[in-house]
């Protein structure tokens, strides 16, 4: 459980710095690319916290981001709509990691304001469930 709490803290720190850039209305190309980079490492931290939660609390050993997202639907943390958004987020993260295309960067930056609250809610729900189990 200690590892899970550490992963939640790391994710929350990543989300805090992601927040600084996610809602810029007319970003420069540098701000846009920085926001996408922060999205990448925030997503990584969140899915790994999610993976650890599933292992420690739910007894599930899931190895991929999409598997983790689907499992959060199965354990009642995500709604169907959140699951679909989460799976789309994984696809966008994969595209940003392996290629650079200006049009794609503009598209992904445009959806970051939708992904940010989902990531925040995810970490908050995990944290709430962990602390509920402690009581």
N, C-alpha and C positions, 0 to 999 in steps of 0.2 A: 504494500500500500504506500510505502514511502516513495517508491519510484513514481507511482501515479501522481502523488501530490507534487512532486518535483516537476513532472511533465506538465501538469496544469499550470504551475507557476511560470514555466518557460513559455507556454502558449499565451498566457495572459500578458506577459512582457512583450512578446512579439506583436500581439494585437494592439497593444498600447502605441507602439511605434507605427504600425500600419495605419492607425486612426489619424495620424498626423497628415497623411497624404490622400486618403481614400476619397474625400469629398471635395477636392479642389475642382472648381468648375471649369476653368480653362488652363489646364496644366501646360507647362513647357514640355518638350520631349523628354528632358531630364527628369522632371517631376513625375511624368507618366511612367517612365521606365523604372524609376525608384519605387513608385507605388506598386508596380507589378512585381518587382523584386521582393518587396515587403509582403505582398500577397503570397508569393511562393513560400517564403520561410514561415509565415504565419500559418498557412495551410499545413505545411509539414509538421509544425509543432502541434497543431490541433489534431490532425489525424493520428499522430503517434500517441498523444494523450488519450484519444478515443480508443485506440488499439489496446493501450495499457488498462484502461477502464474495463473494456470487455473481458480482458484476461483476468484481472484481479477480482472484479466484482461479479461478472456474469459467467465466468468460467469458459469463455470462448477464445480460441486462439485463431485470430483472423490475420492474414498476411498482406492484404492489399488495401489501399485507400477505398476503393469501391466496395470491397467486402465489408470494411468497417462501417461505411455509410449505410449500406443495406442492413447490417446487423443492428444499427441504432434504430432503424425503423422497426425491426423485429422485436426489440426489447422495449419499445414504446417511448423512446426519447424523441424521435423524429416523426413528423407527420408524413404522409405520402408526398405532399407538395415539397416539403423540406428535403425529402430524400431525392426527388427528381432534381431539385436545385443543387443539392450536394453532389450528385453524380455529374451534372453539367460542370460544376466547379472543378471536379477532378479532371475532366477533359480539358478545361481551360488551363489548369495548372500544367498538365502534360504538354500542351502546345507551347506554353511559355518557356518551359524547361529545355525543350529540344530544338526549337527554331526561333528565329527572329524575323518578324514580318511587320512592317509599320502599320498596315491596315489591321492586322490581327491585334497588335498592341493597342490600337485605338478602340477596337471592339471590346477587348478584355477590360481595359480601363473603364469603359462604360458600364460594365456589370459589377465592378468591384463594390459599389455602394450597396448592391444586393447581397453579395457574399459576406461582407464584413459583419452585418448583424447576425447572420446565420452562424458564423464562426464564434462570435461572442456568446450567442444563446447556447450553442453547443457546449462551450466550456462552463458556462454558468450552470447548465443542467447537470453536467457531470459533477461539478463541485457540490451542487445541492444534494445529489444522490449519494455522493461519498459521505458527506456530513450527516445525512439522514441515517445512513447505515451505522455511523459511529454512536448515535444516541441510543 
